[in-house]
Amino acid sequence: MRRFFVLAGLLLCTACAGLAQDYPKIETAPAFMYIRTSSGINPFLLNGRVVSPQPLNCVGGGGTFAYNFSSLIGIAADLGGCKILANNAAVGNTIDGNEFTYLFGPRLTYRSGSKFEPFVEVNFGGTRISVSCKSTAIPCVNATGGRTFSTNAFALTAGGGFQVKLNHKFSLRLVQAEYLYTRFGNNCALAGCSNNNSQNSFRLKSGVVINW
């Protein structure tokens, strides 16, 4: 009889421990990524007509690796790369480039036992932008400061989103919307940098979360 109670106690302790840790210790999340950056350039005259520079769009993908210290508090590493889609009347489609972000920071996730799990986070790190000119057109060469250009800068993001738990292993991160701040400075060859010390962007991500 005493062995029965000892065994029952051990099973109860195991069950309680399992309930207390009913959250993934590690989350990996491959995702689609979209960045929209304001040009930071005022309208100007070009060949007798007014040109209004359009924001730059960057489309690609990436992922996050998060370690959860508890059901609420975690820390995440966020990596992503995208291709810059030039849509600027001054340079046409002669610009080719990409951007890579590498960010790290704390994350707070609210887990109440339901399938809906909202979260907020702040990340710090850097970004690297590489741009090349695909032609000898003067506007293109002027925009890049030459035929090719690349540089690194400080970056941070602040925002959040929510995910829907599908089962114990997988979740669907429907929306992750963030403010992206970068500081390339006035020594950047790109016109968008030399007219503005800092750049303000919007970043959107969506993907699948794998729980471990």
Order of alpha helices (4+ residues) and beta strands (2+ residues): alpha-beta-beta-beta-beta-beta-beta-beta-alpha-beta-beta-alpha-beta
